[in-house]
Amino acid sequence: LRDHALYRGAMGGEGSPGVTSYTWLGPQKSPTPEKLGTTAWQGTPEENTAMLRSALRFFGAADIGVVELDENVKKLVYTYPRVAPYKRYEFEAVDKGYEDDEKWVIPSTKKLYVGN
């Protein structure tokens, strides 16, 4: 399952090397573990971080960090990113992030976030 996830990530999630859809939500066409007929990965937080660090280094990240999202961390998130100043970041109590014409929504219900 982990090898398949890395492969799909390297293929842009859609089967073509280097071709990705540049949406804030990332590729949405990769199959879920259920569609592959297997169970979802269930690792410890340490195993999950090590696996994610390895994958992100494969894709070129120098390192990663994991932070708990609290009110102080939320203050460090830019309201408007430099690359797209026409949309703002907002935190909402939703299970999954989304975007619309005006904003990118970051779920505030999640406990940990990863940055590189």
Summary of the structure (lengths in Angstrom):
residues: 116
radius of gyration: 15.6
end to end distance: 23.6
largest distance: 41.5
contacts: 241
relative contact order: 0.14
helix: 23%
strand: 17%
